[in-house]
């Protein structure tokens, strides 16, 4: 963490190499957040690049008393929420292309397990796509990044009670969707 503080201080002083080290340190979490929110690898790459560009241009406004991780994920989540809102307005597509998220290599590369895992990931991504952009951000930050209610509230400019309410409502909606898919599978299988 001390090394990260040095990078931030140097980047704020104009050292582009120091900012590059921050990008390397946070590129995977930012990309994965964008992918979980947008559901498309190309859009996630664009969103991650835009988030880092915004972070770089606003680096002087960063509060060193706040975790850099929270600040960076906040920038990325807000950009993704805006993009999702624009997509809803301009998009009339019935289906979206889902790509594979970045993940670590499996310890036991079993084709059957890999296919099953990919199927589960696609199902989760489709379910996330049914949530509002802000609810999707809250779920992603809570369950993929283990952020506290307070961190999520700060990142999304919500109250802690609003975060809890959104998470509760989103979990209920996801459970209902999963239950509906299970019933459909039983009826057609």
N, C-alpha and C positions, 0 to 999 in steps of 0.2 A: 504494500500500500504506500510505503514511503517513496518507492520508485515511481509509482503512478503520480504522486503529488509533485515530484520533480518534473515529470513529463508535462503535467498540466501547467506548472509555473513557467517552464521553458516555452511551451506552446503559446501561452498568453503573452510572452515576451517576443513572439514572432518566429520561434524556431519551428520550421515546417517538419523537420525530422522528428521532433518530439511529438508533434501532432500525429505524424505517421505511426509512431509507436502506439499511440492511443487507438488509432484506427485498427491496427493489427490486434490489439488486445480486445476490442469490442466488436469487431466485424461479424463474428459468428453469432453472438447474442442478438445483435441488431438485425441481422439478416433473418434469423429464425423467428424473431418477433414479427417482422414484416411479413414473412411467409405465413405464419399462423393467422395473421390478420387479413392478408390479401388473398391467400390461397393460390398464388401463382408465382413461380420462381423468377420469371423475368421482371414482373412488377416488384417483387421483393428486392431484387438486386437494385432496381432503380430507386426504390424507397430508401434502401440502406445508403446508397450514394448520396441521395438528397439529404438524408438525416445528418450524415457526416459533413456535408457542405454547409448545412445550416448551423451545425455545432461549431464549425470552424469560423464562420462569419460572426457568430454571436458568442465566441469564447470569452470575450471580455465581460460579458454579463453573467458568466457562470459564477456561482457562489461556492468558494472552496470549502465552506462548512457543510455543504450538502454532498452526498456521495455522487461521484461522477457517473457511476453506473445508472443511478436513478435519473439524473439529468439527461443522459444520452438516450435511455429507453423512453423517457418522456417525449423528447423531440421526435423519435421514431414513431411512437404510438400516435401522437397528434398528427403527424404527416399522413399516416395510414388511415386514420379516422377521416381526415379531409378527403383523401383519395377515394375511400369507400362511399362517402356521401356524394362525391361527384360521379362515381360509377353508377350509383342508383339513379341519378338524374339522367345520365346520358346513355346508359346501357339498357338494351332490350333483349339481350341474349338469354336464352333459356338455360344453357349449360355453360359452365366455365371449365377451362382446362386446368387440371390439378397436376402439379409437378412434385417431385420428390423433395422433401426437406433435407437439409444437410444433417448428417448424423454420423456418429462414430462407427467404425467397423465393428461388426459383431464378433464376439469371442468364438461362437460356434456357427460357422456359416452353413446353415441347413436351408436348402432351397424351399422346403415346405414352410419352415418358420419365417423365412424372409417374405414369402408370398403372403402369409397370414398377417405379418406385421405391416406390410405395405397396404393390405386391404383395410386393416384397422386404422392406419394413419389417414387413408383416403376418407373413411367413414367419419372420423373425428373432424377432418377438415371440412367436409360437407356439412356436418352439424354446426360447426363454428360459423359457417357461412349463413346460417339461418338467424344468427343473433344480430342485434344492432351493432354498429361500429364501436360504440363506447362499451357495450356489454362484452363484445369480443375482446376488446383491449383489456378490460378488467379481468376476464377469465384467463387470458394469456399471461398477463403479468402475475396473477396469483398462482396459477398452477404450473406454468412452465418456468417462471423466474422466481417463484417463492417470495414474491414481494409482500410486505405487510399491508394491512388495510390503510395504514397511515401513508405508506409510500405510494400506493395506488391513488389515494385521494390527492396527494400532492402532484403526482404525475398527470392526472386527468382533470385537475382543478375541480374536484368534487369534495363533499364532506365525507367523513368516515362512515356515517350512517347511510349516505347515498351509495357508497361503494358496497357496503354490506347488503343493502337492498338490491342493487343491481346484480351482485353475485348470486344471491338467493334466487332471484327471478330467472337468471340465466341458467343456473343449475337445474331448476325446475323445468325450464323449456327444453334443455338438452336431454333430461331424463325422459320427458314426455316424447320427444322425437325418437329417442333410442327405443322406448317401449313400443312406439308405433311401428318402427322398422322390425322389431322382433316379432310382433304379431303378424305383420305382412309376410315375413319369411316363413313363419309357421303355417300360414294359410296357403302359400304358394309352393312350399317345399314338400 
